[in-house]
């Protein structure tokens, strides 16, 4: 089954907050995730920079850290959400506002925008995790239950699906969404990146060969 881009977030099996992102692509596979400090971006591989002139949506920040919050998404809405959070907007509203404003991608497939935000605390009273999507027919932002994890994709699984995220470290989390557990059944993986909170957000990207 082809789900396209996938993100997962919430708490892993160790009770640690995390975000993870997988780039899956049939038409532009010559891309990779790169980490810049605690942030990560999807960029063309060396020699394929011209691809950005064929499709403006193929390069973007997919993970950003803002204070105690981790943002994950499949497009430029990552930066809009991060900016709203930095200005003090709450998580739910920053997701809803950004998804509504950016809308679905205006490509041939009307590709949905997906996004999520997780707060880096294990205090149940302060913990927050939200996931959202905007398509050409709906917008949805949903709060995740404390201790749970979910994933959502641009195709097929456009509703949050609960998942036992069996990965402890950021490297393991990136590997897990790439080709392990339920994610092993999803086609055309290209690259992945994840950040697990263990005293600090630690963002790690995997080579597509892994």
C-alpha positions in Angstrom: 0.0 0.0 0.0 1.3 3.5 -0.9 0.6 6.1 1.8 2.9 8.8 0.5 4.4 11.0 3.2 3.8 9.7 6.8 4.3 11.3 10.2 4.0 9.8 13.7 4.1 11.4 17.1 3.1 11.1 20.7 4.8 8.9 23.2 6.9 5.9 22.4 6.8 2.6 24.3 9.2 4.0 26.9 6.9 6.9 27.6 9.1 9.5 25.9 7.7 12.2 23.7 8.7 11.9 20.0 8.0 13.0 16.5 9.0 11.0 13.3 8.7 11.6 9.6 9.0 9.4 6.5 9.4 10.6 3.0 7.8 8.1 0.6 7.8 9.1 -3.0 7.1 7.6 -6.4 7.9 10.6 -8.6 10.7 12.4 -6.8 12.8 9.7 -4.9 16.1 11.5 -5.3 15.7 13.3 -2.0 17.0 12.9 1.5 16.4 14.2 5.1 19.2 16.3 6.5 19.6 17.5 10.1 20.7 21.1 10.8 21.2 21.3 14.6 17.9 20.1 16.0 15.9 20.8 12.9 15.6 18.7 9.8 14.7 19.3 6.1 13.9 17.3 3.0 16.2 18.3 0.2 17.2 17.0 -3.2 20.2 14.8 -3.4 23.4 16.3 -4.9 22.9 16.4 -8.7 19.1 16.6 -8.5 18.7 20.2 -7.4 16.9 21.0 -10.7 13.9 18.9 -9.4 12.7 21.9 -7.4 11.8 23.6 -10.7 9.6 20.8 -11.6 7.7 20.7 -8.3 8.0 23.5 -5.6 6.7 21.2 -2.9 9.5 18.7 -2.8 11.8 20.6 -0.4 10.8 21.8 3.1 11.6 21.7 6.8 10.0 18.6 8.2 11.0 18.9 11.8 11.5 22.1 13.9 12.1 22.6 17.6 10.6 25.6 19.3 11.5 25.8 23.0 9.8 22.7 24.5 7.8 21.9 21.4 8.6 19.6 18.4 6.8 20.3 15.1 6.6 17.7 12.3 5.0 18.1 8.9 5.1 17.3 5.2 5.6 20.8 3.9 6.3 24.5 4.4 3.5 24.6 7.0 6.2 23.4 9.4 7.6 27.0 9.5 4.2 28.7 9.8 3.3 26.5 12.8 6.7 27.1 14.4 6.3 30.9 13.9 2.9 30.9 15.5 4.0 28.8 18.4 7.0 31.1 19.0 4.6 34.0 19.2 2.7 32.3 21.9 -0.3 30.8 20.1 -1.4 27.5 21.6 -0.8 24.2 19.8 -4.3 23.4 18.7 -4.8 26.9 17.2 -1.4 27.1 15.6 -2.1 23.8 13.8 -5.6 24.8 12.8 -4.7 28.3 11.6 -1.6 27.1 9.7 -3.4 24.2 7.9 -6.4 26.3 7.0 -4.2 29.2 5.8 -1.8 27.0 3.7 -4.5 24.7 2.5 -3.8 21.5 0.5 -0.9 21.5 -2.0 -2.0 22.8 -5.4 -0.4 20.0 -7.4 -2.0 17.4 -9.7 -2.9 15.2 -6.7 -4.3 17.8 -4.4 -1.8 16.5 -1.9 -3.0 17.0 1.7 -0.9 18.8 4.3 -0.3 16.8 7.5 1.3 18.2 10.7 1.7 17.5 14.4 3.1 19.1 17.5 4.3 17.4 20.7 5.3 19.1 24.0 8.4 17.6 25.7 7.1 16.7 29.1 6.0 13.5 30.7 3.8 15.4 33.2 0.3 14.3 32.3 -1.2 17.6 33.3 1.1 19.6 31.0 1.6 17.2 28.2 0.1 18.0 24.8 0.2 16.3 21.4 -1.9 17.3 18.5 -2.1 16.0 14.9 -3.9 17.6 12.0 -4.6 17.3 8.2 -6.1 19.5 5.5 -7.3 18.0 2.3 -9.4 19.4 -0.6 -12.5 18.3 1.4 -11.8 18.6 5.1 -9.6 20.0 7.9 -9.1 18.1 11.1 -7.0 18.8 14.2 -7.1 16.2 17.0 -5.6 15.9 20.5 -3.9 12.6 21.3 -4.5 10.9 24.6 -1.6 11.0 27.1 0.8 8.1 26.6 -0.5 7.2 23.1 1.1 7.5 19.7 -0.4 7.8 16.3 0.5 8.1 12.6 -1.2 9.8 9.7 -0.4 10.0 6.0 -1.3 12.0 2.9 -3.0 9.1 1.2 -5.2 6.2 2.4 -4.6 6.7 6.1 -5.8 10.3 6.4 -7.3 9.7 9.9 -4.9 9.3 12.9 -4.1 5.6 13.4 -3.0 4.5 16.8 0.4 2.7 16.9 2.7 1.1 19.5 5.9 3.0 18.7 8.5 0.5 19.6 11.6 2.7 19.4 13.6 4.2 22.2 16.2 6.5 20.6 15.9 9.0 17.8 17.9 6.7 15.5 15.6 3.8 16.3 12.6 6.0 15.8 13.7 7.0 12.4 14.4 3.4 11.5 11.0 2.3 12.8 9.0 4.6 10.7 11.2 3.8 7.7 10.6 0.0 7.5 9.6 -1.6 10.8 6.4 -2.6 12.5 3.2 -1.5 10.6 5.3 0.8 8.5 7.1 -2.1 6.8 4.0 -2.7 4.8 3.9 0.8 3.2 5.6 1.2 -0.2 8.3 3.5 -1.6 10.2 4.6 1.5 12.9 7.2 0.6 14.2 8.7 3.8 13.2 9.3 7.4 14.0 11.4 10.4 12.9 11.5 14.0 13.4 13.3 17.3 12.9 11.7 20.7 12.9 13.8 23.9 15.2 12.4 26.5 16.3 15.4 28.5 16.5 17.3 25.2 15.2 16.9 21.7 17.7 14.8 19.6 17.0 14.8 15.9 18.5 12.1 13.7 18.0 11.4 10.0 18.7 8.0 8.3 20.3 7.4 5.0 17.8 6.0 2.4 20.0 2.9 2.2 19.2 1.9 5.8 
